[in-house]
Structure formats: C-alpha cells, structure tokens
Amino acid sequence: MGSDITGYPQDICDRTFRFAIRIVNLCRKLDETTGVSRLLARQLLKSGTSIGANVEEAQAGQSNPDFISKISISLKEARETVYWLRLLEESKLVTGLSMKEIKKKAEEIAAILGAIIVSSRKTP
C-alpha cells in the first residue's frame, strides 16, 4: 500500500471511495421517492461523494500546506455528510440498522481526516 506526501497509507482513499459508493446507493433509493427525501438526497450525494474526491485531489498536493487544505475540505464535507445522515435518520425519512452503520462510517472518516490534519501540521 502506497503513502501520500505525509506518509499516511492510501487506505483513506479506498475507505472514502467505498463510502461514496454507499452514499450513491442510498441516494439512489431516496431518489425513487418524492418530496423532502429526494431534496435531501441531492445534498447528501454532493457532500458524501465530495469527501473522497478531495482526498484524491490531496494525494497530488504540491506541498504539505496544499495537502492539508484539501484534506480540510474533505473533513468539512464529511461533517456535512454526518449532518445530512443525522437529519434523515432523526426525521424518520430513513430508518434501520444500515442507516446507523453508514452514519458511523461517516463519523469514522471525519475522525481519521481530523487526525491526518493534526499529524500533517506537525510535519515540516
């Protein structure tokens, strides 16, 4: 497994890609409905897939500050995704064990991204 410019394994790329696939599948189901669920699905799709896109872009960072900037954007998108997932769950638009699991994955990704930022700031 390769490493990015800060020495982190590229596992975060795989993890965020797999997460984006889950978001796409969830949003596909939500898009089959009408009204609020469909509107929220669009918000979730944008933020949930943007996490991995920005992580991928960070891999080509021209400098450590550029890398941190891109990972910070990913963290913001991850936090937004957690918000939309919470809203869907607590408003009872989506229920079930899989919803709790996907929300937990989003929270884990946010925590990992936060740790990457902290660690990367220590790297000269």
Backbone torsions as a table, in degrees:
resi	resn	phi	psi	omega
1	MET	NA	130.9	-178.6
2	GLY	-78.5	173.5	179.3
3	SER	-124.9	155.3	175.1
4	ASP	-85.2	-171.4	-174.8
5	ILE	-67.9	-14.6	178.0
6	THR	-99.8	1.0	179.7
7	GLY	91.7	0.8	178.1
8	TYR	-75.1	139.3	177.0
9	PRO	-63.1	151.0	-178.2
10	GLN	-76.8	11.1	176.5
11	ASP	-54.5	-32.9	-179.5
12	ILE	-63.4	-31.7	176.3
13	CYS	-64.7	-47.2	178.6
14	ASP	-64.0	-43.8	-177.9
15	ARG	-62.1	-44.7	-179.0
16	THR	-72.1	-30.4	176.6
17	PHE	-67.5	-46.6	178.4
18	ARG	-61.8	-37.7	177.9
19	PHE	-64.5	-42.2	179.1
20	ALA	-60.4	-37.6	177.6
21	ILE	-62.1	-42.3	178.3
22	ARG	-63.7	-38.9	178.4
23	ILE	-64.6	-44.6	178.9
24	VAL	-58.5	-44.9	-179.0
25	ASN	-65.7	-40.8	177.3
26	LEU	-63.9	-45.4	-179.2
27	CYS	-66.4	-32.4	176.2
28	ARG	-60.5	-43.1	178.2
29	LYS	-66.6	-42.8	179.6
30	LEU	-65.3	-32.6	-178.4
31	ASP	-69.0	-18.5	177.9
32	GLU	-74.0	-14.5	179.5
33	THR	-94.9	179.5	177.2
34	THR	-118.0	169.5	173.3
35	GLY	78.0	-141.0	-172.2
36	VAL	-59.7	-42.0	-178.6
37	SER	-57.0	-43.0	-179.7
38	ARG	-65.7	-41.7	179.5
39	LEU	-65.2	-43.7	179.4
40	LEU	-67.4	-32.8	178.2
41	ALA	-60.2	-38.5	179.9
42	ARG	-65.5	-41.6	178.0
43	GLN	-63.0	-45.7	-179.7
44	LEU	-63.3	-41.4	-179.8
45	LEU	-61.5	-42.8	-179.6
46	LYS	-63.5	-50.6	-176.8
47	SER	-72.8	-40.7	-175.5
48	GLY	-67.4	-31.4	178.3
49	THR	-89.4	-20.9	179.8
50	SER	-70.4	-25.8	-179.5
51	ILE	-55.7	-56.4	-177.5
52	GLY	-67.8	-35.2	179.2
53	ALA	-61.6	-41.8	179.0
54	ASN	-73.0	-32.8	174.8
55	VAL	-63.6	-43.2	177.9
56	GLU	-61.5	-43.4	179.4
57	GLU	-63.8	-35.4	179.0
58	ALA	-63.0	-30.0	-179.2
59	GLN	-61.2	-24.7	178.8
60	ALA	-101.4	20.2	-179.6
61	GLY	-55.4	137.2	-177.5
62	GLN	-79.2	-15.8	-179.9
63	SER	-158.4	169.8	177.6
64	ASN	-61.5	-43.9	176.5
65	PRO	-61.5	-36.4	177.4
66	ASP	-65.1	-43.9	177.4
67	PHE	-58.5	-48.4	-179.1
68	ILE	-61.0	-40.7	178.9
69	SER	-59.8	-46.5	-179.1
70	LYS	-67.6	-40.7	178.1
71	ILE	-66.8	-34.3	177.0
72	SER	-63.9	-38.6	176.2
73	ILE	-63.9	-42.3	177.0
74	SER	-59.5	-41.3	179.1
75	LEU	-63.1	-43.3	177.8
76	LYS	-60.4	-42.3	179.0
77	GLU	-66.2	-37.0	178.6
78	ALA	-65.3	-42.1	178.8
79	ARG	-65.8	-38.8	176.6
80	GLU	-63.8	-39.9	179.1
81	THR	-62.2	-43.1	176.8
82	VAL	-58.7	-40.4	178.8
83	TYR	-60.3	-50.3	-179.0
84	TRP	-63.0	-39.4	178.8
85	LEU	-64.5	-43.0	176.9
86	ARG	-60.6	-44.1	-179.3
87	LEU	-61.7	-44.5	178.1
88	LEU	-62.4	-42.6	-177.6
89	GLU	-70.5	-49.4	-173.9
90	GLU	-74.4	-21.0	175.1
91	SER	-88.0	1.7	177.4
92	LYS	65.4	22.3	175.5
93	LEU	-76.1	-29.4	174.6
94	VAL	-136.0	132.5	179.8
95	THR	-132.7	169.7	174.3
96	GLY	114.5	168.4	-177.8
97	LEU	-61.7	-38.6	-177.8
98	SER	-63.7	-30.7	177.8
99	MET	-67.3	-43.2	177.8
100	LYS	-62.7	-39.5	-178.6
101	GLU	-66.5	-43.9	-178.5
102	ILE	-69.3	-35.4	176.2
103	LYS	-65.4	-40.4	177.6
104	LYS	-62.5	-41.7	178.2
105	LYS	-61.4	-41.6	179.0
106	ALA	-62.8	-41.6	178.6
107	GLU	-65.5	-39.6	177.5
108	GLU	-63.1	-43.9	179.6
109	ILE	-62.2	-42.8	178.5
110	ALA	-60.7	-42.3	179.2
111	ALA	-64.6	-41.5	178.4
112	ILE	-63.8	-45.7	179.7
113	LEU	-61.7	-40.7	176.8
114	GLY	-60.7	-42.3	178.9
115	ALA	-66.1	-37.5	177.9
116	ILE	-63.1	-41.6	179.7
117	ILE	-63.0	-48.8	-179.0
118	VAL	-59.1	-48.2	-179.0
119	SER	-64.6	-39.4	-177.8
120	SER	-69.4	-29.7	178.4
121	ARG	-68.7	-25.8	178.1
122	LYS	-78.9	-18.4	-178.9
123	THR	-82.2	125.7	-179.2
124	PRO	-68.8	NA	NA
